[in-house]
Amino acid sequence: MTAAPTTAAGPAATPTDSVIDIGPWSPAAFEARLRAVGEERYHDRHPFNLRMHEGTLSQDELRRWIANRFHYQRHIPVKDALITAKFDTPALRRMWLRRIQDHDGARDGEGGIERWLRLGEAAGLDREELLSGAIVLPGVRLAVDGYVNFCRLRPALEAVAASLTELSAPDLMRTRIDAFERHYRWIEPDGLHYFRTRVTQGRRDSGEALDLVLRWARTREDQERAVAALGFKCDVLWALLDAVDHA
Amino acid sequence: MTAAPTTAAGPAATPTDSVIDIGPWSPAAFEARLRAVGEERYHDRHPFNLRMHEGTLSQDELRRWIANRFHYQRHIPVKDALITAKFDTPALRRMWLRRIQDHDGARDGEGGIERWLRLGEAAGLDREELLSGAIVLPGVRLAVDGYVNFCRLRPALEAVAASLTELSAPDLMRTRIDAFERHYRWIEPDGLHYFRTRVTQGRRDSGEALDLVLRWARTREDQERAVAALGFKCDVLWALLDAVDHA
């Protein structure tokens, strides 16, 4: 048996091939493609992340990462508000609003952004300096702007699909907690609370988002756009680490 | 005494006049200008609203208004999510998120959008027809799109200033409840719960928004842009009633 041509326009194409080529993937096949993007392109494989988890980052390098990643963290509620604005039912908006609340907290001193600030303080960074954004690298600004604008400008399906890096995040968080506890004991353990919280939140968020993407993407074209959106998001996270690594 | 020239470029202009002309209004004068916009241009003065409150609308006219105004109501959380996305602190986003929650509710069957649907049902309209949007007039769609896009595209100051029609809303709500109870007894009283809720919510919302606008508008140009934004919002509400009136 020889492989089927990959495009319907190929010389061996038949009407049957054509239908197969443009029909939607099954939900299981579509989900497998989405998960494959994370396995191949998620930033857990980035050299800087590998060094972080091996324990070979210097204190300066780790602080640089924490300060620059904070620029990403503080924009999560912004992109989630932009996604919320794309939804046309109270039920969907309510689901997504909880993400904003997770990061902003119910009151001052709570929430994911506050927890990240405490991670910074536990690593010896100054809260005011973190909030000023003065040490954020241009490449990090561009990566974050790119992601926020993607969520601003693209349809709901793609903006939600881009959030599916959360499928890979909980495992990364657990590895990271282990690595920090083993290799970076100069960071106070209380500072790791952000990572702990995200294990549970990430599972819930990615489960909800995956349900929406599987439900909304009814054509092959939709499915491919969703896969591309997730790939784009992996590029954003990768570019952020590139900028931190090359600084 | 003659009146001072209104532009610094006028023949009688002096350096002192020029400074007076371009300096910011005092907070009290600025607030008075904002309130004057509401007094002059809020849709409580629209002929259709006057007829509504006099009790001379037919059942068909009142149903047409309820169905078309629903198109506006269901977009309130969308414009509020777009405004939330403009804020750069958890505290501001938290404040504005509550508006979304007021309209979407904490769970199915709650919130302002649900209450408006019940107003429609109390007036004999079908919930599914309301949700379908089939009876929404083109002029109403354009007015609502215009407002949502204003909140999408304009700076936070102007988007928040546009919300200051809420300064005039609580009084309108109380007049409306009286009018409905007196003139439109064919509407079940439970249907008026939306209006009752908005008296309190409107006062709180407009107070918060006014504080922000007074704080943020530091130059005369900012202040004038805020006044213009509120004028624009009055135009949106007026155009909505024009479309309903002329249908």
Chai-1 contact restraints between the chains, C-beta under 6 A:
chainA,res_idxA,chainB,res_idxB,connection_type,confidence,min_distance_angstrom,max_distance_angstrom,comment,restraint_id
A,P77,B,R93,contact,1.0,0.0,6.0,A-B,restraint_1
A,V78,B,A85,contact,1.0,0.0,6.0,A-B,restraint_2
A,A81,B,A81,contact,1.0,0.0,6.0,A-B,restraint_3
A,A81,B,T84,contact,1.0,0.0,6.0,A-B,restraint_4
A,A81,B,A85,contact,1.0,0.0,6.0,A-B,restraint_5
A,L82,B,A85,contact,1.0,0.0,6.0,A-B,restraint_6
A,T84,B,A81,contact,1.0,0.0,6.0,A-B,restraint_7
A,A85,B,V78,contact,1.0,0.0,6.0,A-B,restraint_8
A,A85,B,A81,contact,1.0,0.0,6.0,A-B,restraint_9
A,A85,B,L82,contact,1.0,0.0,6.0,A-B,restraint_10
A,P90,B,D104,contact,1.0,0.0,6.0,A-B,restraint_11
A,P90,B,G111,contact,1.0,0.0,6.0,A-B,restraint_12
A,P90,B,I113,contact,1.0,0.0,6.0,A-B,restraint_13
A,R93,B,P77,contact,1.0,0.0,6.0,A-B,restraint_14
A,R93,B,D104,contact,1.0,0.0,6.0,A-B,restraint_15
A,R94,B,D104,contact,1.0,0.0,6.0,A-B,restraint_16
A,D104,B,P90,contact,1.0,0.0,6.0,A-B,restraint_17
A,D104,B,R93,contact,1.0,0.0,6.0,A-B,restraint_18
A,D104,B,R94,contact,1.0,0.0,6.0,A-B,restraint_19
A,I113,B,P90,contact,1.0,0.0,6.0,A-B,restraint_20
